[in-house]
Amino acid sequence: MLRPVRLLPACAILLGAAAASAQAPAPRPAAPQRPPAAVDPVFEAARAAFEARPEAERKAVQDALVWVSDYNSVTSGAFGRRTFEGIVAWQAQAGAEPTGILDDRARARLLAAGQAARQAAKFSVETDANTGIVLGVPERLLAKRTRIPNGTRWQSADGRVTLDTKAYAPGESDLDALFERATQVTPERKVTYKLKKPDFVVVTGETAAGKFYIRYAAASQGIRGFTVAYDKALAREVDRLVIAAANSFAPFPADAPMAAGPRPADAAPAAAPASAAQTSVAATALVVAPRRVVTAAAALGACATPLVGGVPARLIRQEAGLALLEAGPAARAGAIAAAPGAPDGEVVVVAASREGGASVTTGSTGPGGIAAPLQPGAAGAPVLDRAGRLVGLVARMPAQPRLVAGVMPPMTHPLAGIEALRGLLGAEDTGLALGPDAAPRSVGAAAGPIAPLVLPVTCRP
């Protein structure tokens, strides 16, 4: 029997900027630009067909895929590799040609299959009276419901699966305290993913016999969230239910969007912001000199008109996985303290740009780059040692990330080191200087000096 587990968050903090000074090495010739990656016509045809449908239909299809396929991502209505693979897998199961394109009849069959699976699980999305949370609960499996302090517990008859909701009034607890308690490592308990933002935390992990998923959100009303703990032997069945629950989670329903799942036929789909294509962060740029920023070259492949900090930017050259751009009013950089290198196994800090500002995450160096739970938009993000010195930049993110319940699990990302950055800058290297050895700082203190030099790269169609 699996004992209930407590909840966790990870390392994501908002922060600030850099300074120091250096001599420029001799200029190097510009490297030829790489040709764009080959286009997959089957995938692109499926994308076009999917995106032609209304948002409510797209989300309903993804919700159905959670139940009938291996789709394990957020039901956002956006088309990506996971959606494509989910549709293809379902088509193969149904004996249809795996094209990734659903005609009206196939879409209706998929939605019906998803709805049947939801009903078989008695998956009910409702408001928990003890916390105010809207959450989907598979009541066929979790038939036992009891009140617990600050929330509600649903449990399977044999006690091998437990779902708890929790709500804390303002001042009763905070995300940092919950994170601190939840991330304590023990010989019996391993954290496999952790993410902490100013207003939410997500943690997954394992014990010798079980798995757990934890999610909390904070707002002016306090903190609300849920945890799921379950026997590893049940993972094939329960993993799907956890994804469905996470996609339905609305901690503060008055402010939250409608829970995931098919909407009534007469419900009008929510309108996407007109500027969505322009404001989604495609990558992170680092200001390295007046009117000069560097980002990951791979992030610009599908970006016809890059904007840095909302201002049009011009590509100057690419080399060793990095791209140097001219960006109009980019902040003037002082000198940036650089590290001579980072041995394998060293803890590093990554300062990426997100819609809400700089997001700081920890990781570790190793063969192939850095292992860290980076989120989309982190390509080009500066990587620092714990003394706050620049180790390099994230060279690339997966083109089609495999998200787990809407978040990116830890994985290894290639790193473009200081020498690659110096080679790209050539004569324009006016601000890299080796920084002195120093005692490790807190994550916030290490990232603080460089955060003002971190800017979002967005794409204008």
C-alpha positions, -999 to +999 in steps of 0.1 A: +000+000+000+014+034-009+016+060+018+004+095+008+033+118-002+037+155+005+040+182-020+068+200-037+080+229-061+113+236-080+138+261-089+123+290-109+128+326-096+125+360-112+156+381-114+181+407-127+215+418-147+254+419-153+288+438-154+328+434-159+354+440-188+377+424-215+399+427-246+386+418-280+402+388-299+410+391-336+379+390-358+369+358-375+352+354-408+314+349-406+303+313-409+278+304-437+243+302-425+229+267-422+200+257-446+167+255-429+156+221-416+137+199-440+099+203-438+079+172-431+050+175-455+029+149-437+032+167-404+026+201-420-005+188-437-018+175-404-010+208-387-029+228-413-060+205-411-059+207-372-054+244-370-083+250-394-108+238-368-122+260-340-103+262-308-130+243-288-128+214-313-090+213-311-090+212-273-117+185-273-096+163-297-066+166-274-087+158-244-099+127-261-064+117-271-054+117-234-080+090-229-075+068-260-039+074-270-005+082-254-010+120-255+005+133-223+005+171-227-016+201-220-049+205-238-041+239-252-055+236-287-020+242-302-007+216-326+027+199-320+045+166-324+027+151-294-007+159-309+004+145-343+017+113-327-014+109-306-037+111-336-015+088-357-015+062-328-053+064-325-057+060-362-034+029-362-054+014-333-086+020-352-072+004-384-073+037-403-045+051-425-021+070-400-021+104-417-025+126-387-056+142-403-091+137-390-121+141-412-154+149-397-164+112-393-131+102-377-132+132-354-166+122-342-155+087-336-124+099-316-145+122-295-170+095-288-142+071-278-127+097-255-160+104-239-167+067-234-133+063-217-141+093-194-174+078-185-160+044-179-136+060-154-165+081-140-142+111-145-162+140-130-150+176-132-166+194-104-159+220-076-145+205-044-167+221-016-138+220+009-113+239-011-131+257-040-109+239-065-123+227-098-108+193-105-115+161-125-116+130-103-118+094-116-145+083-091-147+047-103-112+042-091-112+067-062-146+058-047-137+067-011-141+104-002-133+119+032-127+153+046-091+161+057-076+192+072-077+220+046-092+197+019-106+165+006-092+130+001-103+106-026-088+071-023-091+037-040-107+009-021-074-008-016-056+024-006-031+021-035-041+054-051-047+086-031-057+121-044-058+150-019-069+186-025-056+213-002-064+250+003-045+275+025-058+309+035-036+340+028-007+339+052-014+304+063+014+290+041+035+300+011+050+283-019+085+287-006+077+269+026+058+241+007+087+238-017+113+236+011+095+208+029+086+189-003+121+189-018+138+173+011+156+143-003+155+110+016+169+075+007+134+063+000+122+093-021+134+107-054+122+139-071+121+134-109+108+168-118+104+201-100+093+235-112+087+266-091+073+299-104+061+329-085+025+317-087+026+279-090+047+248-084+047+213-100+067+183-087+068+146-097+088+118-081+091+083-070+094+061-039+106+025-039+070+013-046+051+044-058+049+076-078+035+110-070+024+142-087+020+176-069+007+209-081-001+241-062-011+276-073-010+309-054-032+340-057-046+367-035-071+341-022-043+320-008-028+287-020-047+258-036-036+225-051-037+188-052-014+158-048-017+123-062+002+093-049+000+058-064+015+023-066+040+020-095+023-012-106-007+009-115+013+035-134+000+026-169-035+033-159-030+061-133-005+081-153-033+089-178-057+099-150-031+122-135-027+140-169-064+143-172-067+157-137-039+182-143-055+194-174-088+200-156-073+218-126-087+253-119-075+265-085-094+297-085-124+290-108-137+326-109-104+336-126-096+303-144-105+292-179-130+265-184-118+230-174-104+207-201-127+185-220-154+187-246-175+219-244-212+221-251-218+223-288-233+258-286-204+271-264-184+298-282-147+291-283-125+315-264-109+340-287-071+338-289-053+371-284-046+388-317-009+392-308-004+356-296+018+347-325+039+378-318+042+375-280+050+338-276+086+336-265+106+316-291+141+320-274+162+340-250+187+366-260+217+379-240+229+415-245+267+413-250+275+448-264+257+480-274+230+470-300+243+434-300+226+403-286+233+366-289+208+338-290+206+302-302+208+299-340+184+269-340+156+291-326+157+314-356+151+287-382+113+292-383+115+329-374+113+351-404+113+384-385+128+381-350+119+407-324+142+411-294+125+427-264+096+436-289+119+455-313+128+441-348+163+426-349+187+419-378+208+387-381+245+396-384+261+361-384+258+326-371+286+303-358+289+272-336+251+271-328+249+307-319+235+338-337+246+374-333+219+400-339+217+437-341+188+448-319+179+485-319+175+498-284+190+467-266+204+477-233+241+486-232+261+457-217+288+462-192+315+435-189+302+400-182+322+378-158+329+345-175+340+312-160+370+292-175+347+262-176+324+239-156+334+204-147+308+176-150+284+174-121+286+211-112+254+228-103+246+257-127+219+283-129+200+291-162+183+325-166+157+321-194+132+346-207+094+339-203+063+360-209+063+370-172+100+380-171+133+362-164+129+327-151+158+311-131+162+273-130+190+251-116+206+222-134+239+203-136+267+199-161+275+166-177+283+149-210+264+165-238+256+198-220+234+206-190+207+186-174+178+208-164+140+211-165+141+240-191+108+252-205+101+263-241+118+296-249+151+287-230+172+283-262+199+310-260+196+314-222+228+322-203+241+294-180+260+305-149+281+288-123+271+293-086+295+322-084+274+340-111+300+336-139+289+329-174+296+293-185+279+294-219+244+295-235+218+269-241+224+260-277+191+243-286+158+231-272+138+202-286+118+212-317+088+192-304+092+189-266+075+160-249+056+176-220+044+157-190+011+171-177+019+204-194+055+208-182+089+198-195+107+171-176+145+174-169+166+165-199+201+172-213+205+203-235+236+211-256+257+240-243+276+266-264+306+275-242+326+307-237+350+300-266+321+295-290+307+328-279+340+346-283+344+331-317+310+344-327+316+379-314+351+383-329+361+420-328+328+428-312+337+410-280+339+441-258+325+427-226+337+391-217+363+388-190+373+359-168+357+364-134+377+355-102+369+324-082+343+331-056+322+313-030+289+298-042+260+322-039+223+316-036+205+310-069+190+345-068+223+362-061+241+342-088+215+352-115+209+387-102+236+406-121+228+391-155+190+391-155+186+427-169+206+416-199+182+387-206+156+396-233+128+376-250+130+367-286+096+365-303+087+360-340+065+382-361+048+363-389 
